Amino acid sequence: MVRILVVEDDLAIRTTLTRGLTDHGAVVTAVGTAVEAIRSVGAEQPDVIMLDLGLPDLDGADVLALVRSSSDVPVVVATARDDEREIVRLLDAGADDYLVKPFSAAQAMARVRAVLRRTAPAGAADRTVRVGGLVVDPVSREVALDGRAVALNRKEFDLLLALATRAGEVVSKRELLADVWQMPWGGADRTVDVHLSWLRRKLGESAADPRYLHSVRGVGVKLVAPDPATGGAA
C-alpha cells in the first residue's frame, strides 16, 4: 500500500482528501502545519508527500526546501496557486508534480501513481520480484506474502526491495546502508538491524526463527525462499 503524507491546513479539505485517498487504497497520515510535516517525514517515512503551500507557520515552498535537504521522497504540491512562474519555480526547487485546487481524490491518486512510476528505479516497471510466496512490486510499492498484503513504511520497503532483487546473495550491511540510506561509509549498522527487526516482524518471522531473512554472522543478510517441506531456508 502507498503511504501518503497529506500536508493541508484546511481541516475540511484535509478530512475529505484523507477519506478519498484512503478509499483508493492509500495509507494516509494528515497534518496541518509545517512543523508537523517535517516531524512526520522522519517518523512516518511516507512514499509520497502531498504538500499545500499556504500553511499557517511556514510557507510550503520552505517545507519543500527542508524536505529536499534530507530526503528524496516524491513531493506533489497541491495548492490554489496557479501562476505559471510559481509552478515552474517549485518544480525547479524539487517538487515532482503540481496539482491545482480543486481536484478529486481520484485525480490526486493518479498523480501519486504517476510520480511513483517516474521515481522508481530504472527498469522497475517490468521488474516485480517474486521469492517464494513473497511478491514485491517496486512501482506500486506494494508487498504481498502468501496472497496477503503487508503494510511497510518507506525504508522497510526499500530494504526489502534491495534484498529481494538480490535474492540468494549475502548483502553486507555496508551495502544496505549505501543502497537504502545513502550512507556509503558505514558506521550505522544498528540502523540496518533495527529495520530488519521491524521487517521480520511484519513478515511473521524472527532472527531466531527466520523464513525469508537470514543473517550471516560477520557478513550480512540474505533473502531466500523458504523450503516448502520445512518452512525454513530452501
C-alpha angles and dihedrals in degrees: 000000000000114000112215127189109207114200108191128141097201106088095205093051091043092052094046094046093047091051093046096048090046090052087055091056102265127133104230133199111186127196134170106209140053092241091055090046095054091046092049094050089064098036100042100030093208124202091225136013119214102201129195115203101211100073121159098233105031136007114261090236088063090049088053090053092050092049092048091051091065110015143041094208109143114257125204110193111218114189147129091243107107102170109135094220090053091050092050091047093053094045089051089048092059109279112140098206142356131225121191117211134277100051136144127247088243091057091046091051091049089054090049091053091047092051091049090051091051095046097043116109115276111282093012094125092075097030108086104161123224123187113170107307092342118103121186120187111194094192101052089027089227126146128198128187117196089340096310123111116246117206111218131174120236099271094041089055093046091050093049092047092050090054097039093054087056097040113172093021124108106237118199122230089240090058091048091049089052096044100040105024100025089235103133096171098062121215096135105075089143088067090061092044093053094048091045089054091052091045093050091051092054091048090052098248141096139215089256093049107027126179105171106001114063124179118216106205114243093001113060141258136302134198116220136163115260119252105256090219098052107016089235130099115319 
